[in-house]
Amino acid sequence: MYLKQAFKIENDWWLYLLGLLIIVAGIVVGQIPLTIAVMLKVFAAETPITAMEDPYEILGILDSNLNLFLMLLTYVGGLLAVFFTVRVLHRQSLVSLTTSRKKIDWGRFWFAFILWAVFTVFFIGIEYFTNPENYSYNFELVPFVILVIIALILVPLQTSFEEYLFRGYWMQGLAVLTKNRWLPLVITSVVFGAMHLANPEIDKLGYILLVHYIGTGFLLGIMTLMDEGLELALGFHAANNLVASILVTADWTAFQTNSLLKDTSDPSVAGFEVFIPVFIIYPLVLYVFSKKYNWVNWREKLFGKLIND
């Protein structure tokens, strides 16, 4: 079983505390190139940095592709730190962190990736053709090609960092501490959602958007527990961020890219539509996966106790 993998490794509580410090250090190191680039640009600009109240406004002084590249390097630093922590501190293999199977099932990864990529393109297409006045073409060949290259290489690393940290390292570690399944699921999902509090989307659309982020955390966590591995969550998350970053951008989103379309609408506060993905689309996705991979014993896998046998 996936969570029980953590009982087979070095799992003293203080190792997870030390691991957290190492991961934070990896993130900080990953931010150094972005920090240097921003400071150089600020020093060369006429507008002082103190005049920019919004941190995303500060990042906006860079070319969008350069900004995306440097921003994603932060997550690469974090991902490398997670791998270092797991391998060196906990003596755990990458396969054991990823799955309960003997090897990583890339078929599962690609099934989830393709399924959600198709869903995402479909929903963006519906939104575009339903409300074309809210979008403008943002396509410029050279910047778009550069965006695609950056996104294809680095966005999956960004989403992998979040999955290996939340649904992998922390979920397994909390399972050792709590000896159950549901509490690691709840904690990692809520913390995952709270991590997005700094996103500009929250300022624009309101705290109700946390329903979406926390709900997505629960979706990815349930996938991981029911399927006994991260492969589906890795594929789903990569498709979600990759397709969105390439197809649509807006002035009020965390990823401002040279995408195909630009959302020019000016939404105020999100409403009922926030609940549709979480309570309608996500259960449908879980249903598809459950039929594809014959998931059974939902109650035991989500709420059962963990015994180190």
KAGIDA-V354323 format. One record per residue. RES is the residue in three letters. BURIAL is 1 if it has 16 or more other C-alpha atoms within 10 Angstrom, else 0. Layout:
RES_BURIAL ; RES_BURIAL
//
This chain:
MET_0 ; TYR_1 ; LEU_1 ; LYS_1 ; GLN_1 ; ALA_1 ; PHE_1 ; LYS_0 ; ILE_1 ; GLU_0 ; ASN_1 ; ASP_0 ; TRP_0 ; TRP_0 ; LEU_1 ; TYR_1 ; LEU_0 ; LEU_0 ; GLY_1 ; LEU_1 ; LEU_0 ; ILE_1 ; ILE_1 ; VAL_1 ; ALA_0 ; GLY_1 ; ILE_1 ; VAL_1 ; VAL_1 ; GLY_1 ; GLN_1 ; ILE_1 ; PRO_1 ; LEU_1 ; THR_0 ; ILE_0 ; ALA_1 ; VAL_1 ; MET_0 ; LEU_0 ; LYS_1 ; VAL_1 ; PHE_0 ; ALA_0 ; ALA_0 ; GLU_0 ; THR_0 ; PRO_0 ; ILE_1 ; THR_0 ; ALA_0 ; MET_0 ; GLU_0 ; ASP_0 ; PRO_0 ; TYR_1 ; GLU_0 ; ILE_1 ; LEU_1 ; GLY_0 ; ILE_0 ; LEU_1 ; ASP_0 ; SER_1 ; ASN_1 ; LEU_1 ; ASN_1 ; LEU_1 ; PHE_1 ; LEU_1 ; MET_1 ; LEU_1 ; LEU_1 ; THR_1 ; TYR_1 ; VAL_1 ; GLY_1 ; GLY_1 ; LEU_1 ; LEU_1 ; ALA_1 ; VAL_1 ; PHE_1 ; PHE_1 ; THR_1 ; VAL_1 ; ARG_0 ; VAL_0 ; LEU_1 ; HIS_1 ; ARG_0 ; GLN_1 ; SER_0 ; LEU_0 ; VAL_0 ; SER_1 ; LEU_1 ; THR_1 ; THR_1 ; SER_1 ; ARG_0 ; LYS_0 ; LYS_0 ; ILE_1 ; ASP_1 ; TRP_0 ; GLY_0 ; ARG_1 ; PHE_1 ; TRP_1 ; PHE_1 ; ALA_1 ; PHE_1 ; ILE_0 ; LEU_1 ; TRP_1 ; ALA_1 ; VAL_0 ; PHE_1 ; THR_1 ; VAL_0 ; PHE_0 ; PHE_0 ; ILE_1 ; GLY_0 ; ILE_0 ; GLU_0 ; TYR_1 ; PHE_0 ; THR_0 ; ASN_0 ; PRO_0 ; GLU_0 ; ASN_0 ; TYR_1 ; SER_0 ; TYR_0 ; ASN_1 ; PHE_0 ; GLU_0 ; LEU_0 ; VAL_0 ; PRO_1 ; PHE_1 ; VAL_0 ; ILE_0 ; LEU_1 ; VAL_1 ; ILE_0 ; ILE_1 ; ALA_1 ; LEU_0 ; ILE_0 ; LEU_1 ; VAL_1 ; PRO_1 ; LEU_1 ; GLN_1 ; THR_1 ; SER_1 ; PHE_1 ; GLU_1 ; GLU_1 ; TYR_1 ; LEU_1 ; PHE_1 ; ARG_1 ; GLY_1 ; TYR_1 ; TRP_1 ; MET_1 ; GLN_1 ; GLY_1 ; LEU_1 ; ALA_1 ; VAL_1 ; LEU_0 ; THR_0 ; LYS_1 ; ASN_1 ; ARG_1 ; TRP_1 ; LEU_1 ; PRO_1 ; LEU_1 ; VAL_1 ; ILE_1 ; THR_1 ; SER_1 ; VAL_1 ; VAL_0 ; PHE_1 ; GLY_1 ; ALA_0 ; MET_0 ; HIS_1 ; LEU_1 ; ALA_0 ; ASN_0 ; PRO_1 ; GLU_1 ; ILE_1 ; ASP_0 ; LYS_1 ; LEU_1 ; GLY_0 ; TYR_0 ; ILE_0 ; LEU_1 ; LEU_1 ; VAL_1 ; HIS_1 ; TYR_1 ; ILE_1 ; GLY_1 ; THR_1 ; GLY_1 ; PHE_1 ; LEU_1 ; LEU_1 ; GLY_1 ; ILE_1 ; MET_1 ; THR_1 ; LEU_1 ; MET_1 ; ASP_1 ; GLU_1 ; GLY_1 ; LEU_1 ; GLU_1 ; LEU_1 ; ALA_1 ; LEU_1 ; GLY_1 ; PHE_1 ; HIS_1 ; ALA_1 ; ALA_1 ; ASN_1 ; ASN_1 ; LEU_1 ; VAL_1 ; ALA_1 ; SER_1 ; ILE_1 ; LEU_1 ; VAL_1 ; THR_1 ; ALA_1 ; ASP_1 ; TRP_1 ; THR_1 ; ALA_1 ; PHE_1 ; GLN_1 ; THR_1 ; ASN_1 ; SER_1 ; LEU_1 ; LEU_1 ; LYS_1 ; ASP_1 ; THR_0 ; SER_0 ; ASP_0 ; PRO_0 ; SER_0 ; VAL_0 ; ALA_1 ; GLY_0 ; PHE_0 ; GLU_0 ; VAL_0 ; PHE_1 ; ILE_0 ; PRO_1 ; VAL_1 ; PHE_0 ; ILE_0 ; ILE_0 ; TYR_1 ; PRO_0 ; LEU_0 ; VAL_1 ; LEU_1 ; TYR_0 ; VAL_0 ; PHE_1 ; SER_1 ; LYS_0 ; LYS_0 ; TYR_0 ; ASN_0 ; TRP_1 ; VAL_0 ; ASN_0 ; TRP_0 ; ARG_0 ; GLU_0 ; LYS_1 ; LEU_1 ; PHE_0 ; GLY_0 ; LYS_0 ; LEU_1 ; ILE_0 ; ASN_0 ; ASP_0
//
